Amino acid sequence: MAPPRIAKIYGAVNIGSFRISAMIAGLSETGEMVVLGSSHRAAQGIKRGYVTDMAAATYAVRDAIERAEKMANTSIQSVWIGCSGAGLASQVAQVEVEIGGRRIEADDVDALLVSARDVVQPDGRMVLHAQPAHYTLDGADGVADPKGLHAERLGVDIHVMLADGAPIRNITEAVQNAHLDVEAVVGSPIASGHACLSAEERELGVALVEFGGEVTNVSVYAAGMLLGLVTIPLGSGDVTDAIASAFGIRRFQAERLKCVHGSAIASPSDHREMIPVQAPGEEAGTPVARHADDKNRVPRAELVSVITTQLGVWVEEVSRALKGLGFTGQRGQLVVLTGGGAELAGLADYAQAALGKPVRVGRPQHVKGLAEAHATPGFSTLAGLVLYAAADPIDIRTVGPAFQRTHRYSGLGVVNRLYRAVREYF
């Protein structure tokens, strides 16, 4: 039986501090999201989610996209961008209008969404997306589509994702310089939520903790929408740096020790196990690590100790963020860990003991054909971007007169873009 035909293709780029990843996926006629090609490469010109070198960041984006295009055997012209830094913040705005007991029509909903623009208070920041989460009828919430129903009052809760303007413009320009149009910049908590969380979890209440390379985003979902967000300037890279400092080794060696031999949970055999600092075939003559034996091996117990000490600082910040977001008591039950840092062995058990809440690791769901190397927590945001794009969420800025200007290439803009590409490539 022939596979279902692809009806529409989506492109996505996730710009992380350690890794830039790209994905090309297609939505089939049966409604399945199928990955056609995906790739990743080391990030360049990015620090804690901010662009620090435009030329290097542009090169890395272009390289990641070209690898995904080669795998998918197709090219794309536009992408959705994932962003975890840039001072992300979240707020919920509420608005209500009188209906007078009559039947609600589509024009009533549009008028409500237009009026909701006035309650959005960006305070000088950039609005990434402002979307209706759910509607209320006479105070009763949880209404997905009010059209055709009767009510005295119609209300809506609008979820607004904010970011600092300059960093977002830098990220957008880095992608545009790679000869791609930008559909939208999406906050990583939104994208990861689409990839890792079920609709029921988002309805009942869940905390999503994205443990990235240099940034951790803690977000709380309830009633089907993201209610709050806190960004912590700590990531798995800080664990790597702690290992490098403790043993006096290079970062790439510390990263390998963490990924291959590291764990968040100690075991009785750790004191007897000696682990090599150098990989097989690695250049001999490198400095001997502190506390190493004559074969440049260190006790695994010391490695685990360094990791858990750094994780203790991280989990304290996460706990403080959850309390600040009101994720306590009956509301605060499940915590989902995702992001590249969530791949550390034993982290879910460690976090569960430290936070006193059930913890699971979130991986990309609802996509087919994802390579095994990319079906990991570190690629949740990337997979979530194409799922978010396919969901085609309503933005109140697109209803009626434009709220925020967007730039698209057309006419001479296409010619200029082609000319610039030819100049840079040749």
Rosetta blueprint (number, residue, H / E / L):
1 M L
2 A L
3 P L
4 P L
5 R L
6 I E
7 A E
8 K E
9 I E
10 Y E
11 G E
12 A E
13 V E
14 N E
15 I E
16 G L
17 S L
18 F L
19 R E
20 I E
21 S E
22 A E
23 M E
24 I E
25 A E
26 G E
27 L E
28 S E
29 E L
30 T L
31 G L
32 E L
33 M E
34 V E
35 V E
36 L E
37 G E
38 S E
39 S E
40 H E
41 R E
42 A E
43 A L
44 Q L
45 G L
46 I E
47 K E
48 R L
49 G L
50 Y E
51 V E
52 T L
53 D L
54 M H
55 A H
56 A H
57 A H
58 T H
59 Y H
60 A H
61 V H
62 R H
63 D H
64 A H
65 I H
66 E H
67 R H
68 A H
69 E H
70 K H
71 M H
72 A H
73 N L
74 T L
75 S L
76 I L
77 Q L
78 S E
79 V E
80 W E
81 I E
82 G E
83 C E
84 S L
85 G L
86 A L
87 G L
88 L L
89 A E
90 S E
91 Q E
92 V E
93 A E
94 Q E
95 V E
96 E E
97 V E
98 E E
99 I L
100 G L
101 G L
102 R L
103 R E
104 I L
105 E L
106 A H
107 D H
108 D H
109 V H
110 D H
111 A H
112 L H
113 L H
114 V H
115 S H
116 A H
117 R H
118 D H
119 V H
120 V L
121 Q L
122 P L
123 D L
124 G L
125 R L
126 M E
127 V E
128 L E
129 H E
130 A E
131 Q E
132 P E
133 A E
134 H E
135 Y E
136 T E
137 L E
138 D L
139 G L
140 A E
141 D E
142 G E
143 V E
144 A L
145 D L
146 P L
147 K L
148 G L
149 L L
150 H E
151 A L
152 E L
153 R E
154 L E
155 G E
156 V E
157 D E
158 I E
159 H E
160 V E
161 M E
162 L E
163 A E
164 D L
165 G H
166 A H
167 P H
168 I H
169 R H
170 N H
171 I H
172 T H
173 E H
174 A H
175 V H
176 Q H
177 N L
178 A L
179 H L
180 L L
181 D E
182 V E
183 E E
184 A E
185 V E
186 V E
187 G E
188 S H
189 P H
190 I H
191 A H
192 S H
193 G H
194 H H
195 A H
196 C H
197 L L
198 S L
199 A H
200 E H
201 E H
202 R H
203 E H
204 L H
205 G L
206 V E
207 A E
208 L E
209 V E
210 E E
211 F E
212 G L
213 G L
214 E L
215 V L
216 T E
217 N E
218 V E
219 S E
220 V E
221 Y E
222 A E
223 A L
224 G L
225 M E
226 L E
227 L E
228 G E
229 L E
230 V E
231 T E
232 I E
233 P L
234 L L
235 G L
236 S H
237 G H
238 D H
239 V H
240 T H
241 D H
242 A H
243 I H
244 A H
245 S H
246 A H
247 F H
248 G L
249 I L
250 R L
251 R H
252 F H
253 Q H
254 A H
255 E H
256 R H
257 L H
258 K H
259 C H
260 V H
261 H H
262 G L
263 S L
264 A L
265 I L
266 A L
267 S L
268 P H
269 S H
270 D H
271 H H
272 R H
273 E L
274 M E
275 I E
276 P E
277 V L
278 Q L
279 A L
280 P L
281 G L
282 E L
283 E L
284 A L
285 G L
286 T L
287 P L
288 V L
289 A L
290 R L
291 H L
292 A L
293 D L
294 D L
295 K L
296 N L
297 R E
298 V E
299 P E
300 R H
301 A H
302 E H
303 L H
304 V H
305 S H
306 V H
307 I H
308 T H
309 T H
310 Q H
311 L H
312 G H
313 V H
314 W H
315 V H
316 E H
317 E H
318 V H
319 S H
320 R H
321 A H
322 L H
323 K H
324 G H
325 L L
326 G L
327 F L
328 T L
329 G L
330 Q L
331 R L
332 G L
333 Q L
334 L E
335 V E
336 V E
337 L E
338 T E
339 G L
340 G H
341 G H
342 A H
343 E H
344 L L
345 A L
346 G L
347 L H
348 A H
349 D H
350 Y H
351 A H
352 Q H
353 A H
354 A H
355 L H
356 G L
357 K L
358 P L
359 V E
360 R E
361 V E
362 G L
363 R L
364 P L
365 Q L
366 H L
367 V E
368 K E
369 G L
370 L L
371 A L
372 E H
373 A H
374 H H
375 A L
376 T L
377 P H
378 G H
379 F H
380 S H
381 T H
382 L H
383 A H
384 G H
385 L H
386 V H
387 L H
388 Y H
389 A H
390 A H
391 A H
392 D L
393 P L
394 I L
395 D L
396 I H
397 R H
398 T H
399 V L
400 G L
401 P L
402 A L
403 F L
404 Q L
405 R L
406 T L
407 H L
408 R L
409 Y L
410 S L
411 G L
412 L H
413 G H
414 V H
415 V H
416 N H
417 R H
418 L H
419 Y H
420 R H
421 A H
422 V H
423 R H
424 E H
425 Y H
426 F L
